[in-house]
Amino acid sequence: MKSSIWNFWANKYSKLWVQKYSLRPTRNYIVNAISQNKFNNDIRVLDLGCGPGELIEELSDKFDNFHITGLDFSEKMIEISKLKNKRANHILMDAAELNKINKKFKIIICTHSFPYYREPVKVLKDLYRLLEDDGKIFIGFASGDSFYDKLVLSFVKLTTGHADYPSDEKFRQMADMTGGIFKIENLKIIKEKPYMPRIAVYTLRKVNT
């Protein structure tokens, strides 16, 4: 997929209609889930597919001890996030190049970009390497779990390019294909309106092999 598609959407992203019933509810859930934990030390956080930095901004406002890195392959998305989140680090990079990162993170978040990765199983394996032993990964995406979900999401692809919105079964198969290096600790389903596709947010823990 070309970054030009997301460069086009960058300035419009915060005003998209899906913010109300899809993107914002996903962010709200993740911020709340993270808030259930107590962090005494400085925490390194990776926001994979950070877009224009909306989640980075919300996390920075709530957690003073978070050192956040936002990663995206869209130049325009990174540019906008840098303007809003001056304290955060930013990396312009495709998810396929995660092997170039040497830092480890306590929290890794990936919201609504996972279906666009060409090699999702490889991405999961790379995230395992980047995750601290007692860390957590939050992966949220529109899930093609029913015929209706798949139908609606087929129209979304017309505006974003190729994507594979995995069902729950398919995502669990992907996790298994990593060699059992993750445990799915929790699955949260977000469906604000009946006409919206199902949003699945998985919390993954590292299995030390």
C-alpha positions as CSV (number, residue, x, y, z in Angstrom):
1,M,0.0,0.0,0.0
2,K,1.3,3.5,-0.9
3,S,1.8,6.1,1.8
4,S,0.2,8.7,-0.5
5,I,-3.3,7.4,0.4
6,W,-2.6,8.2,4.1
7,N,-0.9,11.4,3.3
8,F,-4.1,12.4,1.6
9,W,-6.2,11.6,4.7
10,A,-3.8,13.1,7.2
11,N,-5.3,16.6,7.4
12,K,-8.9,15.1,7.4
13,Y,-8.3,12.3,9.8
14,S,-9.5,14.0,13.0
15,K,-12.7,15.0,11.3
16,L,-13.6,11.6,9.8
17,W,-17.1,10.3,10.7
18,V,-15.6,7.1,12.0
19,Q,-13.9,9.0,14.8
20,K,-17.2,9.1,16.8
21,Y,-18.1,5.4,16.7
22,S,-14.9,3.6,15.9
23,L,-11.5,5.4,16.3
24,R,-12.3,7.4,19.5
25,P,-14.0,4.6,21.3
26,T,-11.0,2.4,20.6
27,R,-8.7,5.0,22.0
28,N,-10.9,5.5,25.0
29,Y,-10.9,1.8,25.8
30,I,-7.1,1.5,25.5
31,V,-6.4,4.6,27.7
32,N,-8.8,3.2,30.3
33,A,-7.3,-0.3,30.2
34,I,-3.8,1.1,30.6
35,S,-5.1,3.3,33.5
36,Q,-5.9,0.1,35.4
37,N,-2.2,-0.5,35.9
38,K,0.1,1.3,38.3
39,F,3.5,2.4,36.9
40,N,6.1,3.6,39.4
41,N,8.9,4.1,36.9
42,D,9.3,5.7,33.5
43,I,7.5,3.7,30.9
44,R,8.5,3.3,27.2
45,V,5.5,3.1,24.9
46,L,5.3,2.4,21.2
47,D,2.3,3.5,19.1
48,L,2.6,1.5,15.9
49,G,0.7,3.2,13.1
50,C,0.3,6.3,15.1
51,G,-1.3,8.3,12.4
52,P,-1.7,12.1,13.3
53,G,-0.9,11.3,16.9
54,E,-4.3,11.4,18.6
55,L,-3.6,8.5,20.9
56,I,-0.1,9.9,21.7
57,E,-1.7,13.2,22.7
58,E,-4.3,11.5,25.0
59,L,-1.7,9.3,26.7
60,S,0.8,12.2,27.1
61,D,-1.9,14.3,28.8
62,K,-2.8,11.4,31.3
63,F,0.6,9.9,32.0
64,D,3.6,12.1,32.9
65,N,6.0,9.2,33.1
66,F,5.3,7.8,29.6
67,H,8.0,8.1,27.0
68,I,6.1,7.6,23.8
69,T,7.4,6.7,20.3
70,G,5.1,7.1,17.4
71,L,5.8,5.1,14.2
72,D,4.1,5.5,10.9
73,F,5.0,5.2,7.2
74,S,3.0,8.3,6.2
75,E,5.2,11.4,6.0
76,K,2.2,13.7,6.5
77,M,0.8,11.8,9.4
78,I,4.2,11.9,11.2
79,E,4.5,15.6,10.4
80,I,1.1,16.4,12.0
81,S,1.8,14.2,15.1
82,K,5.2,16.0,15.6
83,L,3.4,19.4,15.7
84,K,0.9,18.1,18.4
85,N,3.3,15.9,20.4
86,K,6.6,17.7,20.8
87,R,7.6,15.5,23.7
88,A,7.2,12.3,21.8
89,N,9.7,10.6,19.6
90,H,8.7,9.9,16.0
91,I,9.9,7.3,13.5
92,L,9.0,7.4,9.8
93,M,9.1,3.7,9.0
94,D,7.1,0.9,7.5
95,A,6.0,-1.8,9.9
96,A,7.9,-4.3,7.8
97,E,11.1,-2.7,9.0
98,L,10.5,-3.1,12.8
99,N,13.6,-5.3,12.9
100,K,15.6,-2.0,12.7
101,I,14.5,-0.9,16.1
102,N,16.6,-2.0,19.1
103,K,14.7,-0.5,22.0
104,K,12.2,-2.4,24.2
105,F,8.8,-1.1,25.3
106,K,6.6,-1.8,28.2
107,I,3.5,-1.0,26.2
108,I,3.0,-1.5,22.5
109,I,-0.2,-0.2,20.9
110,C,-1.5,-0.8,17.4
111,T,-4.9,0.6,16.6
112,H,-6.6,0.2,13.2
113,S,-3.4,-0.2,11.2
114,F,-2.9,-4.0,11.6
115,P,-5.2,-5.0,8.7
116,Y,-3.0,-3.0,6.3
117,Y,0.2,-4.9,7.1
118,R,1.4,-7.1,4.3
119,E,3.0,-9.7,6.7
120,P,1.0,-9.5,9.9
121,V,2.6,-12.6,11.4
122,K,6.0,-11.2,10.9
123,V,4.9,-8.0,12.6
124,L,3.7,-9.9,15.6
125,K,7.0,-11.7,15.8
126,D,8.9,-8.4,15.6
127,L,6.6,-7.0,18.4
128,Y,7.5,-9.9,20.6
129,R,11.2,-8.9,20.3
130,L,10.4,-5.3,21.1
131,L,8.2,-6.0,24.1
132,E,9.6,-6.1,27.6
133,D,9.1,-9.5,29.4
134,D,6.3,-8.1,31.6
135,G,4.8,-5.8,29.0
136,K,1.5,-5.7,27.1
137,I,0.4,-5.3,23.5
138,F,-2.9,-3.8,22.6
139,I,-4.0,-4.5,19.0
140,G,-7.4,-3.1,17.8
141,F,-8.9,-3.2,14.4
142,A,-12.2,-3.6,12.5
143,S,-12.9,-7.3,12.5
144,G,-14.5,-9.1,9.6
145,D,-16.3,-11.5,11.9
146,S,-19.7,-11.6,10.2
147,F,-21.0,-11.3,6.7
148,Y,-22.3,-7.8,7.5
149,D,-18.9,-6.7,8.9
150,K,-17.2,-8.0,5.7
151,L,-19.7,-6.2,3.5
152,V,-19.2,-2.8,5.3
153,L,-15.5,-3.2,5.4
154,S,-15.3,-3.9,1.7
155,F,-16.5,-0.3,1.1
156,V,-13.9,1.0,3.5
157,K,-11.2,-0.5,1.3
158,L,-12.3,1.7,-1.6
159,T,-11.0,4.7,0.3
160,T,-7.9,3.2,2.0
161,G,-6.6,0.6,-0.4
162,H,-5.9,-3.1,0.2
163,A,-6.6,-4.5,3.7
164,D,-7.4,-7.8,5.4
165,Y,-9.7,-7.3,8.3
166,P,-9.3,-10.6,10.2
167,S,-12.1,-12.4,12.0
168,D,-11.5,-13.5,15.6
169,E,-10.7,-17.0,14.3
170,K,-8.2,-15.7,11.8
171,F,-6.4,-13.4,14.3
172,R,-6.0,-16.3,16.7
173,Q,-4.6,-18.4,13.9
174,M,-2.1,-15.6,13.2
175,A,-1.1,-15.6,16.9
176,D,-0.6,-19.4,16.8
177,M,1.5,-19.1,13.7
178,T,4.1,-17.1,15.7
179,G,4.9,-20.3,17.6
180,G,2.8,-19.6,20.7
181,I,4.9,-16.6,21.9
182,F,1.8,-14.7,22.9
183,K,-1.1,-15.3,25.2
184,I,-4.3,-13.5,24.4
185,E,-5.1,-12.1,27.8
186,N,-8.3,-10.2,26.9
187,L,-10.6,-9.4,24.0
188,K,-12.8,-6.3,24.1
189,I,-15.5,-5.9,21.5
190,I,-16.5,-2.4,20.6
191,K,-19.7,-1.8,18.7
192,E,-21.2,1.6,19.4
193,K,-23.9,1.4,16.8
194,P,-25.6,-1.6,15.1
195,Y,-24.6,-0.4,11.7
196,M,-20.9,-0.1,12.6
197,P,-18.5,-3.0,12.0
198,R,-17.3,-4.9,15.0
199,I,-14.1,-3.5,16.5
200,A,-11.9,-6.1,18.3
201,V,-9.2,-5.0,20.8
202,Y,-6.8,-7.8,21.9
203,T,-4.5,-7.6,24.9
204,L,-1.5,-9.8,24.4
205,R,1.1,-10.9,27.0
206,K,4.5,-12.3,26.2
207,V,5.0,-16.0,26.7
208,N,8.7,-16.5,27.7
209,T,9.8,-19.5,25.7
